[in-house]
């Protein structure tokens, strides 16, 4: 990985904070833990809510949205796939602004998710497309600028959004 193409957790955290995120609902994720989860845990401006199941996180983010609080759910693509019915029922059918940052475990560098040799990576975007869920690939530093407008749009339109993190996030 070229040094200037490394995803920096500090940049992602700055963007989610600039978008008004106050709560980070999370499970450990090998792709985002070092660069996001552990620094978020130490950030006094963010409240970390630790969960044991991804669908639980969907419900917590939904509840916070009813209280006019902004949240983001951190998880791995395996967890997204495990909780797809909760995403469908809560985020899509009830049209709620559930924001999710999903680490793509096993995605090859510089390979589009749809072209990955990993089945669990390859099917994520088509599933989100079929559900009508907006999604963005966050893989190079310049893609981080998509985060704040997409979160704002999710809350303005009351629709879910998914950020697919395509490489390990560094602190």
Helices and strands as residue ranges (DSSP letters): G 3-5, E 7-8, H 9-18, E 21-26, I 33-37, H 38-42, E 47-50, H 54-66, E 70-76, H 77-82, H 84-86, I 87-92, E 99-103, G 113-115, H 119-131, E 134-138, G 141-145, H 146-157, E 161-165, E 169-170
